[in-house]
């Protein structure tokens, strides 16, 4: 899957539908859909920092549907980053 958008740039109605029906998944499951190097590009603060994205309490991983497509997304500090 590739990065599509985030909640700041996406369609609010589509985002709400996605969030309302989403299921929580683990980091390990998330990385079956999105390779860790892609996350490193999107979140460079975790590459050289002492905290890894999978251990950050402000980060959660989900799967759902965005605009009718299967997707996964990362929620980091209240912002959803969507991959389809």
C-alpha positions as CSV (number, residue, x, y, z in Angstrom):
1,X,0.0,0.0,0.0
2,X,1.1,3.5,-0.6
3,X,0.6,6.8,1.3
4,X,-2.6,8.5,0.1
5,X,-3.4,11.5,2.4
6,X,-3.8,12.6,6.0
7,X,-6.8,13.9,7.9
8,X,-5.7,17.5,7.4
9,X,-5.8,17.1,3.6
10,X,-8.5,14.4,3.1
11,X,-12.2,14.6,2.7
12,X,-13.8,15.0,6.2
13,X,-16.9,12.8,5.4
14,X,-14.7,9.9,4.1
15,X,-12.4,10.2,7.0
16,X,-15.2,10.1,9.5
17,X,-16.6,6.9,7.9
18,X,-13.1,5.3,7.9
19,X,-12.5,6.2,11.6
20,X,-16.0,5.1,12.7
21,X,-15.6,1.6,11.2
22,X,-11.8,1.0,11.8
23,X,-10.3,-1.9,13.7
24,X,-7.2,-1.5,15.8
25,X,-4.2,-3.6,14.5
26,X,-0.7,-4.1,15.8
27,X,2.5,-2.5,14.4
28,X,3.5,-6.0,13.2
29,X,0.2,-6.4,11.2
30,X,0.5,-2.8,9.9
31,X,4.0,-3.5,8.5
32,X,2.6,-6.4,6.4
33,X,0.8,-3.6,4.4
34,X,3.3,-0.8,4.7
35,X,7.1,-1.3,4.8
36,X,9.0,0.2,7.7
37,X,11.2,2.3,5.3
38,X,8.0,4.1,4.1
39,X,7.1,5.0,7.7
40,X,10.7,6.2,8.2
41,X,10.2,8.6,5.3
42,X,6.9,9.9,6.7
43,X,8.1,10.0,10.3
44,X,11.9,10.8,10.2
45,X,11.8,11.7,13.9
46,X,11.7,8.0,14.8
47,X,14.7,7.1,12.7
48,X,17.5,8.6,14.8
49,X,15.5,9.2,18.0
50,X,15.5,7.0,21.0
51,X,11.8,6.2,20.6
52,X,10.6,3.8,18.0
53,X,7.2,4.5,16.3
54,X,5.8,1.1,17.6
55,X,6.6,2.2,21.2
56,X,5.2,5.7,21.1
57,X,2.1,5.9,23.2
58,X,0.7,8.6,20.9
59,X,0.7,6.3,17.9
60,X,-1.9,3.7,17.0
61,X,-2.4,1.5,14.0
62,X,-5.7,0.7,12.3
63,X,-7.3,-0.9,9.2
64,X,-10.5,0.1,7.5
65,X,-11.9,1.6,4.3
66,X,-11.2,5.0,2.8
67,X,-13.4,6.0,-0.1
68,X,-14.4,2.4,-0.6
69,X,-10.9,1.1,-0.7
70,X,-9.2,-1.2,1.9
71,X,-6.7,0.9,3.8
72,X,-4.5,1.0,6.9
73,X,-3.6,4.1,8.8
74,X,-1.4,5.4,11.5
75,X,-2.8,7.8,14.0
76,X,0.0,9.9,15.5
77,X,-0.9,12.7,17.9
78,X,-4.4,12.8,16.6
79,X,-3.5,12.9,12.9
80,X,-4.4,10.0,10.6
81,X,-2.0,9.1,7.9
82,X,-3.7,6.8,5.3
83,X,-2.3,4.1,3.1
84,X,-4.3,2.3,0.4
